[in-house]
């Protein structure tokens, strides 16, 4: 599961809008749609209804995991950034 796609998914759900998510993330609406389609293809199930934009039951389940996954990835990145910046012995 691509973390960029997951981050896009969480933003779409949070804003309940593909176009608002695109503005928030600095993407085009088409790119956001492609991200969601790629994530749904990867997982093999629909994650969102389109009108209105809302998570499906599977999408709700993914949201239960998404926050923790993204936090762990951010923590790993920060840890590695600190590691790279530390003087070597």
Secondary structure by P-SEA (a helix, b strand, c coil): ccaaaaaaaaaaaaaccaaaaaaaacccaaaaaaaaaaaaaaacccccccccccccaaaaaaaacaaaaaaaaaaaaaaaaaaaacccc
